[in-house]
């Protein structure tokens, strides 16, 4: 429900009562209270701007870069996992979800919906053969979160999902037709809770600061210098001074020219007042709060205050970002997809993501090379664990094969 629909809904109720104009205004103000949009998926998506966009876009791009690995787990040996073949139907499905959506777009949009609304819905288009509906889906489609409403059921947890696309009649899908990815919500087990919802007031404060700053630039006037004199100047003299200063000192080529005053004139720069300085600090504080909400370090979003440290800042920020913000989400998504998608192709299939942290890359490469030399893993197994395509040469699928080499 948008702000306008909320306002229009509030007015008829007010007209139906005998209260005066003050009561009607109070009802409208309540509809637009700070954080009112926290339960409205449409408005949550509309907040995908400013620093929220910078943070969520960084997370979504990093998640989209990761390629899931699909392994077959031995129930008798939980630690023993065998990668499935690249031609496995589940591998192909995640690599090519549908004709109009790439795998990168699938993971990117999934993450954006989770970060903004706490929920993401995949429609698992069933494959049909010989008139029999199969459990394994043929395609995967993302359903916009604002269109979907889960139908709780006291016995079966949920009885389905209602999809109400704009301009179309609502359609109810069976529970197995929709894969519901969500962030845990302590208030409602059926609906996820996003970081954006949990910090709605901070987001509102940032939006109000942006609006007020835009209004100040649009309507406010701020001179560069102030000229003072004890004399009384006519309007003609004032206008002549303004024109001469603008003509002589305007533009980037004239900013350093000296200003010579006479007849008792003195000049001083127009400085920011303490209140205005606090306004800038408030803007910086809300930005830091938003980044903390999504656990995104400043350098990941493009903010680097000390360029002298260079790669050290970037490496530390990326390690913190991957380990605290991205990897937990990958683990959640992998476990949910193993339960709701992987089991449709086999009870022993596991969907997981490799560790995206850049910490100790040299040690990881040394361990991989040692595993190949000792025959613990094949080269292609290591490549799949890194999210890389395996080599076509069958020698790289053999343990300690002659001619095999550690991956670069």
C-alpha positions as CSV (number, residue, x, y, z in Angstrom):
1,X,0.0,0.0,0.0
2,X,1.5,3.3,-1.0
3,X,1.4,6.6,0.9
4,X,-1.4,7.9,-1.3
5,X,-3.6,4.9,-0.9
6,X,-3.0,5.1,2.9
7,X,-4.1,8.8,2.8
8,X,-7.1,8.1,0.7
9,X,-8.1,5.2,2.9
10,X,-7.8,7.4,6.0
11,X,-9.9,10.3,4.6
12,X,-13.2,8.3,4.1
13,X,-13.0,7.0,7.7
14,X,-12.5,10.5,8.9
15,X,-15.5,11.8,6.8
16,X,-17.7,9.1,8.3
17,X,-17.1,10.3,11.8
18,X,-18.5,13.4,13.5
19,X,-15.0,14.6,14.6
20,X,-13.8,18.0,13.4
21,X,-10.9,18.9,11.0
22,X,-8.3,18.3,13.8
23,X,-9.2,14.7,14.1
24,X,-9.1,14.2,10.3
25,X,-5.6,15.7,10.2
26,X,-4.5,13.5,13.1
27,X,-5.6,10.4,11.2
28,X,-3.7,11.4,8.1
29,X,-0.6,12.2,10.2
30,X,-0.8,8.7,11.8
31,X,-0.8,7.1,8.3
32,X,2.4,8.9,7.4
33,X,4.2,8.3,10.7
34,X,8.0,7.6,10.6
35,X,8.7,4.1,9.5
36,X,5.1,3.5,8.3
37,X,6.4,1.6,5.2
38,X,8.2,-1.1,7.1
39,X,5.4,-3.6,6.3
40,X,4.8,-2.5,2.7
41,X,7.0,-4.4,0.2
42,X,6.4,-1.8,-2.5
43,X,7.6,1.0,-0.4
44,X,10.5,-1.1,0.8
45,X,11.7,-1.5,-2.8
46,X,11.3,2.2,-3.4
47,X,13.9,2.8,-0.7
48,X,16.5,1.2,-3.0
49,X,18.4,4.4,-3.4
50,X,21.2,6.6,-2.0
51,X,23.3,4.7,0.6
52,X,20.9,1.9,0.8
53,X,21.5,1.2,-2.9
54,X,25.3,1.5,-2.3
55,X,25.2,-1.1,0.4
56,X,22.7,-3.6,-1.0
57,X,24.2,-3.4,-4.5
58,X,27.6,-4.3,-3.1
59,X,26.2,-7.3,-1.3
60,X,24.1,-8.4,-4.3
61,X,27.0,-8.1,-6.8
62,X,29.3,-10.2,-4.5
63,X,26.6,-12.9,-4.1
64,X,26.1,-13.0,-7.8
65,X,29.8,-13.6,-8.4
66,X,29.7,-16.8,-6.3
67,X,28.9,-20.0,-8.1
68,X,27.1,-22.7,-6.2
69,X,28.6,-26.2,-5.9
70,X,26.4,-29.2,-5.9
71,X,27.7,-32.4,-4.3
72,X,26.3,-35.8,-3.4
73,X,26.6,-36.6,0.3
74,X,27.0,-40.1,1.6
75,X,24.6,-40.7,4.5
76,X,27.0,-43.2,6.1
77,X,30.0,-40.8,5.8
78,X,28.7,-37.2,6.3
79,X,32.1,-35.7,5.6
80,X,32.4,-37.5,2.2
81,X,31.0,-35.5,-0.7
82,X,31.2,-36.2,-4.4
83,X,30.7,-33.4,-6.9
84,X,27.9,-34.1,-9.4
85,X,28.7,-34.0,-13.1
86,X,28.4,-30.7,-14.9
87,X,25.6,-32.2,-17.0
88,X,23.4,-32.9,-14.0
89,X,19.9,-31.3,-14.4
90,X,20.2,-29.3,-11.2
91,X,23.6,-27.8,-12.3
92,X,22.1,-26.8,-15.6
93,X,19.0,-25.4,-14.0
94,X,21.0,-23.0,-11.7
95,X,23.3,-22.1,-14.6
96,X,20.4,-21.3,-16.9
97,X,17.3,-20.6,-14.9
98,X,15.0,-19.6,-17.8
99,X,15.3,-18.1,-21.3
100,X,15.1,-14.5,-20.0
101,X,17.2,-14.6,-16.9
102,X,20.9,-15.3,-16.4
103,X,22.3,-17.0,-13.3
104,X,24.0,-13.7,-12.3
105,X,20.6,-11.9,-12.5
106,X,18.9,-14.7,-10.5
107,X,21.3,-14.4,-7.6
108,X,21.5,-10.6,-7.8
109,X,17.7,-10.1,-7.7
110,X,17.4,-12.8,-5.0
111,X,19.8,-10.9,-2.8
112,X,18.1,-7.5,-3.4
113,X,14.7,-8.8,-2.5
114,X,16.1,-10.4,0.7
115,X,17.9,-7.3,1.8
116,X,15.0,-5.0,1.1
117,X,12.0,-7.0,2.0
118,X,13.3,-10.1,3.8
119,X,11.6,-12.4,1.3
120,X,12.3,-13.8,-2.1
121,X,10.0,-16.1,-4.1
122,X,11.0,-18.4,-6.8
123,X,8.4,-20.0,-9.0
124,X,9.6,-23.5,-9.8
125,X,8.0,-24.2,-13.2
126,X,7.2,-27.9,-13.2
127,X,8.3,-30.1,-16.0
128,X,5.6,-32.3,-17.6
129,X,6.1,-35.6,-19.3
130,X,3.5,-38.0,-20.5
131,X,0.8,-36.0,-18.7
132,X,2.5,-36.6,-15.4
133,X,3.7,-33.6,-13.4
134,X,7.2,-34.1,-12.1
135,X,8.7,-32.7,-8.9
136,X,11.9,-31.5,-10.5
137,X,11.3,-28.0,-12.0
138,X,12.2,-27.2,-15.6
139,X,12.7,-23.4,-15.0
140,X,13.1,-20.9,-12.2
141,X,11.4,-17.5,-12.1
142,X,11.6,-14.8,-9.6
143,X,8.2,-13.5,-8.5
144,X,8.3,-9.8,-7.3
145,X,7.8,-9.9,-3.5
146,X,4.9,-7.3,-3.5
147,X,2.8,-9.7,-5.6
148,X,3.0,-12.6,-3.3
149,X,1.0,-13.4,-0.1
150,X,1.6,-16.6,1.8
151,X,-1.5,-18.5,2.9
152,X,-0.9,-19.9,6.4
153,X,-2.4,-23.2,7.4
154,X,-2.7,-24.4,11.0
155,X,-2.0,-28.0,10.0
156,X,0.2,-27.9,6.9
157,X,2.1,-24.7,7.8
158,X,0.9,-23.1,4.6
159,X,-1.7,-24.0,2.0
160,X,-0.1,-22.1,-0.9
161,X,0.9,-18.7,-2.2
162,X,-1.4,-16.1,-3.7
163,X,0.2,-14.2,-6.7
164,X,-1.6,-11.0,-7.5
165,X,0.2,-9.4,-10.5
166,X,-0.9,-5.8,-11.3
167,X,-3.7,-5.9,-13.9
168,X,-4.3,-9.6,-13.6
169,X,-6.6,-11.7,-11.4
170,X,-5.0,-13.3,-8.3
171,X,-3.8,-16.9,-8.8
172,X,-3.0,-19.4,-6.0
173,X,0.0,-21.7,-6.4
174,X,0.6,-24.9,-4.5
175,X,3.3,-24.8,-1.8
176,X,5.6,-27.0,-3.9
177,X,5.3,-24.6,-6.8
178,X,7.1,-21.7,-4.9
179,X,10.4,-21.7,-3.2
180,X,10.3,-19.2,-0.4
181,X,13.7,-17.8,0.7
182,X,13.5,-15.6,3.7
183,X,15.5,-14.0,6.5
184,X,14.5,-15.3,10.0
185,X,11.8,-13.2,11.6
186,X,11.2,-13.7,15.4
187,X,7.7,-12.0,15.0
188,X,6.3,-14.1,12.2
189,X,7.6,-17.5,11.0
190,X,5.8,-17.1,7.7
191,X,7.3,-13.8,6.6
192,X,11.0,-12.7,6.6
193,X,12.4,-9.6,8.2
194,X,14.9,-7.5,6.3
195,X,17.7,-5.2,7.7
196,X,15.8,-2.4,6.0
197,X,12.6,-3.0,7.9
198,X,14.4,-3.4,11.2
199,X,16.0,0.0,10.8
200,X,13.2,2.0,9.2
201,X,13.7,5.1,11.3
202,X,17.4,5.4,10.3
203,X,16.4,5.1,6.6
204,X,13.8,7.7,7.0
205,X,16.3,10.1,8.7
206,X,18.6,9.7,5.8
207,X,15.9,10.4,3.2
208,X,14.8,13.5,5.1
209,X,18.4,14.8,5.2
210,X,18.7,14.2,1.4
211,X,15.4,16.0,0.8
212,X,16.3,19.0,3.0
213,X,19.7,19.3,1.4
214,X,18.2,19.2,-2.1
215,X,15.7,21.8,-1.0
216,X,18.5,24.0,0.4
217,X,20.4,23.9,-2.9
218,X,17.2,24.5,-4.9
219,X,15.8,27.4,-2.8
220,X,18.5,28.6,-0.5
221,X,21.0,31.3,-1.3
222,X,24.5,31.3,0.0
223,X,27.0,34.0,-1.0
224,X,30.7,33.2,-1.2
225,X,31.9,36.3,0.6
226,X,30.4,39.1,2.6
227,X,31.3,42.7,2.1
228,X,31.0,45.1,5.0
229,X,31.1,48.9,5.2
230,X,29.9,51.7,7.5
231,X,28.6,53.7,4.5
232,X,25.0,53.5,3.2
233,X,25.1,52.1,-0.3
234,X,22.4,52.7,-2.8
235,X,20.8,49.8,-4.8
236,X,22.7,50.9,-7.9
237,X,26.0,50.8,-6.1
238,X,25.3,47.3,-4.6
239,X,24.2,46.0,-8.0
240,X,27.4,47.4,-9.6
241,X,29.6,45.8,-7.0
242,X,27.9,42.4,-7.4
243,X,28.3,42.5,-11.2
244,X,32.0,43.6,-11.1
245,X,32.9,40.9,-8.5
246,X,31.1,38.2,-10.4
247,X,32.7,39.3,-13.7
248,X,36.2,39.5,-12.3
249,X,36.3,36.5,-9.9
250,X,33.8,34.1,-11.4
251,X,34.9,30.9,-13.0
252,X,37.6,28.4,-12.3
253,X,40.4,30.5,-13.9
254,X,39.8,33.5,-11.6
255,X,39.3,32.0,-8.2
256,X,42.8,32.9,-7.1
257,X,42.9,36.5,-8.2
258,X,43.4,39.1,-5.4
259,X,40.5,41.2,-4.2
260,X,41.4,44.9,-3.6
261,X,38.9,46.9,-1.7
262,X,38.7,50.7,-0.9
263,X,36.5,53.3,0.7
264,X,36.1,51.3,3.9
265,X,35.0,48.0,2.4
266,X,36.1,44.8,4.1
267,X,35.5,41.2,3.0
268,X,35.1,37.9,4.9
269,X,34.2,34.4,3.8
270,X,30.7,33.0,4.6
271,X,31.4,30.1,6.9
272,X,29.1,27.4,8.2
273,X,27.4,27.9,11.5
274,X,27.6,25.3,14.3
275,X,24.1,24.1,13.4
276,X,25.0,23.6,9.8
277,X,28.2,21.7,10.8
278,X,26.0,19.5,13.0
279,X,23.7,19.0,10.0
280,X,26.7,17.6,8.0
281,X,27.7,15.4,10.9
282,X,24.2,14.0,11.0
283,X,24.3,13.1,7.4
284,X,27.6,11.3,7.9
285,X,26.2,9.5,10.9
286,X,23.2,8.2,9.1
287,X,25.4,7.0,6.3
288,X,27.6,5.0,8.8
289,X,24.5,3.6,10.4
290,X,23.1,2.4,7.1
291,X,26.4,0.7,6.3
292,X,26.5,-0.9,9.7
293,X,22.9,-2.1,9.2
294,X,24.0,-4.1,6.1
295,X,27.5,-4.8,7.5
296,X,29.2,-3.1,4.5
297,X,32.6,-1.4,5.1
298,X,33.0,2.0,3.6
299,X,35.7,1.0,1.1
300,X,33.4,-1.6,-0.4
301,X,30.9,1.1,-1.1
302,X,33.6,3.3,-2.7
303,X,34.5,5.4,0.4
304,X,38.2,5.4,1.1
305,X,39.4,8.1,3.5
306,X,43.1,7.1,3.7
307,X,44.4,6.2,0.2
308,X,47.9,6.0,1.5
309,X,47.3,2.5,2.9
310,X,46.0,1.4,-0.4
311,X,45.7,-2.4,-0.7
312,X,45.8,-3.0,3.0
313,X,42.5,-1.0,3.4
314,X,40.9,-2.9,0.6
315,X,42.0,-6.3,1.7
316,X,40.9,-5.8,5.3
317,X,37.5,-4.3,4.2
318,X,36.9,-7.1,1.8
319,X,37.8,-9.8,4.3
320,X,35.4,-8.2,6.8
321,X,32.7,-7.8,4.2
322,X,32.9,-11.4,2.9
323,X,33.1,-13.0,6.3
324,X,30.4,-11.0,8.1
325,X,28.0,-9.9,5.4
326,X,28.2,-12.2,2.4
327,X,29.2,-15.7,3.7
328,X,26.3,-16.0,6.3
329,X,23.8,-15.2,3.5
330,X,25.4,-17.7,1.2
331,X,25.1,-20.4,3.9
332,X,21.4,-19.5,4.5
333,X,20.6,-19.6,0.8
334,X,22.4,-22.8,0.3
335,X,20.7,-24.6,3.2
336,X,17.3,-23.4,2.1
337,X,17.8,-24.4,-1.5
338,X,19.1,-27.8,-0.4
339,X,15.9,-28.4,1.5
340,X,13.4,-26.9,-1.1
341,X,15.2,-27.5,-4.4
342,X,18.0,-30.0,-4.1
343,X,15.8,-32.8,-2.7
344,X,13.6,-32.6,-5.7
345,X,16.5,-34.0,-7.7
346,X,17.8,-36.4,-5.0
347,X,17.7,-36.8,-1.2
348,X,21.5,-36.8,-1.1
349,X,22.1,-33.6,-3.0
350,X,23.6,-30.6,-1.2
351,X,23.7,-27.0,-2.6
352,X,26.5,-25.0,-1.1
353,X,28.7,-22.0,-1.9
354,X,32.5,-21.8,-1.6
355,X,34.1,-19.6,1.0
356,X,34.3,-16.1,-0.6
357,X,36.8,-14.6,2.0
358,X,40.1,-13.5,0.5
359,X,41.9,-14.3,3.8
360,X,45.1,-16.3,3.4
361,X,44.8,-17.0,-0.4
362,X,48.5,-18.3,-0.4
363,X,47.8,-20.9,2.2
364,X,44.7,-22.0,0.4
365,X,46.6,-22.5,-2.9
366,X,49.4,-24.4,-1.0
367,X,46.8,-26.7,0.5
368,X,45.2,-27.3,-2.9
369,X,48.6,-28.2,-4.4
370,X,49.3,-30.6,-1.6
371,X,46.0,-32.3,-2.0
372,X,46.7,-32.9,-5.6
373,X,50.2,-34.3,-5.0
374,X,48.9,-36.6,-2.2
375,X,45.9,-37.8,-4.3
376,X,43.3,-36.4,-1.8
377,X,41.5,-34.4,-4.4
378,X,41.5,-34.0,-8.2
379,X,42.2,-30.8,-10.0
380,X,38.6,-30.6,-11.2
381,X,37.3,-31.0,-7.6
382,X,39.4,-28.1,-6.6
383,X,38.2,-26.0,-9.5
384,X,34.6,-26.7,-8.7
385,X,35.2,-25.8,-5.0
386,X,36.4,-22.4,-6.3
387,X,33.4,-22.0,-8.5
388,X,35.4,-22.5,-11.7
389,X,34.5,-24.7,-14.7
390,X,36.3,-28.1,-14.7
391,X,38.8,-29.0,-17.4
392,X,37.5,-31.1,-20.3
393,X,40.5,-33.4,-20.2
394,X,39.5,-36.6,-18.2
395,X,42.9,-36.8,-16.7
396,X,42.0,-33.9,-14.3
397,X,39.2,-36.1,-12.9
398,X,41.6,-38.8,-11.8
399,X,43.3,-38.8,-8.4
400,X,47.0,-38.0,-8.7
401,X,46.7,-38.5,-12.5
402,X,49.9,-38.4,-14.5
403,X,50.3,-35.1,-16.1
404,X,47.9,-33.4,-13.7
405,X,49.1,-30.2,-12.0
406,X,48.0,-28.0,-9.2
407,X,45.6,-25.3,-10.2
408,X,47.1,-21.9,-10.9
